[in-house]
């Protein structure tokens, strides 16, 4: 394999989970030219990654088949690293000799139609309904599914470590952040469907029992909730709008990271920090396996079905108990 095209155009967290598969391709084909197709949104994960030779943006609004056609003649192997029609169509349109991808078990019609895109197709057992019906059903972590996919495509030198390229400059830029804090990442899932703003504020207050600084980071879609946190002084530091690698450098300083199910989970795993994740009540059995923290100490809690006071108190108690476990100390 002299020319390889890898495709992943969806979320930042999922691309982080793809970095072991990308490293496996590089280790297996060290002399190949590897092109990574990303979106303008998630490409920040790969901009410093030397496992690829070039990063190409998939233009928003362009038909995937037309974009993939621009890569014809540049690939002996093409791999769609997401089970999405967009990524599979791009990989298929390269017309590489080997075109690999995957889809889910019960997508029977799609599995048949995907044969026009790929000639190496892996089936994933990650099915929400089947997992809810059988809580004991085993689902491979997404990292392991992707490693199995590239192995089917011929990449056998397995690399399992997530990769983010944080520099000393990034670390120096966040050196003002207290050392060994509890980093609490705000995502919108803290504020609905079994959790509320008031309960989250109380949880931040409760976390002070561990006698560690509380650092809150937040995504732009949580801007409206930040004033309430600042007013209560429940956090020692509140940070938003950080460049991606500096945000990761804040996580690297953490003693423990607390988050809902979002890309922050995978940033935390990439910087190898103990992580507590509050997963949604619905599809908990699937999500807490496929997208759990990867190869780091972790605690997983399930958000309640309702946001009545008793359920919210139970969630806060579960989070505190999980943090205590990760810290190895009593509250």
PyMOL commands that set and color helices and strands:
alter all, ss='L'
color gray80, all
select helices_A, chain A and resi 12-28+43-45+64-69+85-93+108-116+128-133+142-152+168-173+188-191+197-210+220-232+244-252+263-270+284-290+309-327
alter helices_A, ss='H'
color red, helices_A
select strands_A, chain A and resi 3-7+33-38+54-57+77-80+98-104+120-124+182-186+214-218+237-240+256-260+275-279+298-302
alter strands_A, ss='S'
color yellow, strands_A
deselect
rebuild
show_as cartoon
